[in-house]
């Protein structure tokens, strides 16, 4: 949907728009993993936490290495990545080379420190703000846990949502929240109630905002279609 909107609003090529989406999601993952490493000393020892840190380290360095490769070698890694698609019908090596060029344009933020540093800083600030909201919600349920617990909830729920799941991640979000709270001794009805309410707090406002955004997009497209029709009629006359 982001690729479609960027194409309609700004005329951005599909693969360039896809590059911006990949860059945003990769930034989210890198910042979330960095937060996981930062709070690890404050989390009570559990077997799954040790495994999560190992897997997180591998994912962090793999993602970082991929974007370093894109930043240093430019289009070459993208061409190698997209070349197998040229075997599909109606696709050619030339089209895939153009797609690789556009994909790298969408990832240029990682080649420009002046843009990358504010992007990482704003992403970090947004996740910490969400963690603050999660922590306040904890207090509403009488869960007197530290801020590290709120950060772990945010990290666990958002990394779990990377995997394919049902609409709004129902069930996955709650399970990730319960797993994150377990090391801190929060479990049972209060923990599950907190997970359900926190999920609603994260999803319902976005659904409402999304409705108005889609309504505004529909109105914009109708205005553009009306302008095109009027322009066409004036040209004919």
Residue pairs with C-beta under 8 A, 6 or more apart in sequence:
2 17
2 20
2 21
3 14
3 17
3 18
3 21
5 217
6 12
6 17
6 20
7 13
7 14
7 17
8 221
12 20
13 102
14 99
14 102
15 99
15 100
15 102
15 103
15 106
16 102
16 103
16 105
16 106
17 106
18 103
18 106
19 102
19 103
19 104
19 105
19 106
19 107
20 106
20 107
20 109
21 106
22 103
22 106
22 107
23 106
23 107
23 109
23 110
26 63
26 67
27 119
27 120
27 123
28 123
28 127
28 158
29 59
29 63
29 159
29 162
30 60
30 63
30 64
30 120
31 120
31 123
31 124
31 127
32 127
32 154
32 155
32 158
32 159
33 56
33 59
33 60
33 155
33 159
34 60
34 124
35 124
35 127
35 131
35 151
35 154
35 155
36 52
36 53
36 56
36 152
36 155
37 53
37 56
37 57
37 60
38 151
39 148
39 151
39 152
39 155
40 49
40 53
42 146
42 148
43 49
43 148
43 152
43 183
43 184
44 183
44 184
44 185
45 183
46 182
46 183
48 179
49 183
66 77
67 107
67 110
69 77
70 77
70 78
70 104
70 107
70 110
70 111
71 107
71 110
71 111
74 104
75 97
75 100
75 101
75 104
78 100
78 101
78 103
78 104
79 96
79 97
79 100
81 100
82 96
82 99
82 100
82 103
83 93
83 96
85 91
85 96
85 99
86 92
86 93
86 95
86 96
109 115
109 116
109 119
110 116
127 154
128 151
130 154
130 202
131 147
131 150
131 151
131 153
131 154
132 147
132 150
133 201
134 150
134 153
134 154
134 198
135 145
135 147
135 149
135 150
137 194
137 197
137 198
137 201
138 144
138 145
138 149
138 150
138 194
140 197
141 190
141 193
141 194
141 197
142 190
143 149
143 181
143 186
143 190
143 191
143 194
145 181
145 184
145 186
146 184
149 180
149 181
149 184
149 186
152 180
152 183
153 176
153 177
153 180
153 181
153 198
155 180
156 176
156 177
156 179
156 180
157 169
157 173
157 176
157 177
157 180
157 202
159 176
160 169
160 172
160 173
160 175
160 176
161 169
161 172
161 173
161 176
163 172
165 171
165 172
166 172
168 199
168 203
169 199
170 199
173 195
173 198
173 199
173 202
174 192
174 195
174 196
174 199
177 191
177 194
177 195
177 198
177 199
178 187
178 191
178 192
178 195
181 187
181 191
181 194
181 195
182 191
186 194
